[in-house]
């Protein structure tokens, strides 16, 4: 029932975004608290698996202009994928955040199989999934990364992946700082 609920919510999120009817609660958000909440929400996914979680989220990160719940949704999705695809016997998932001149840069990395070059261009499209023998049974819908891209782009940011086959994947996203977002909105 949880899987079906997630699927329904993802399909509804896409439909709302496509129709321009998504309710955005844009506000100034402290990113460290959002990252902490997302990690707490995904902690149960590790269970008894041999996975090390490394977190590098310094104090004093810039406030960003975002919908807090949607920002958490992006981080949960990326961390969940990292857990799913990390090395089965000696897993590593790393979450890092840093300030940039224009806002915030977040990286979620794993030590799984990586993503083949041909798939990287399509990984953020709807219904695209990367099949891996290292991942547990794939139970995703192929909608999560597409939703992440739409959310981050709505915030005025960018999301991308870097990886080499066999060396894991590093998903990155940027979000403008609150001051920069306000300046951009005032210029429009």
BELRACOR-V825044 format. One record per run of one state. SS is the DSSP state (~ for helix, > for strand, _ for the rest). FROM is the first residue (numbers start at 1). TO is the last residue. Records with the same first field share a line. If there is no record, write none. Layout:
# BELRACOR-V825044
SS->FROM-TO ; FROM-TO
This chain:
# BELRACOR-V825044
_->1-1 ; 19-25 ; 30-30 ; 47-50 ; 58-63 ; 86-90 ; 100-102 ; 111-116 ; 121-143 ; 155-157 ; 164-168 ; 188-188
~->2-18 ; 31-46 ; 68-85 ; 117-120 ; 144-154 ; 178-187
>->26-29 ; 51-57 ; 64-67 ; 91-99 ; 103-110 ; 158-163 ; 169-177
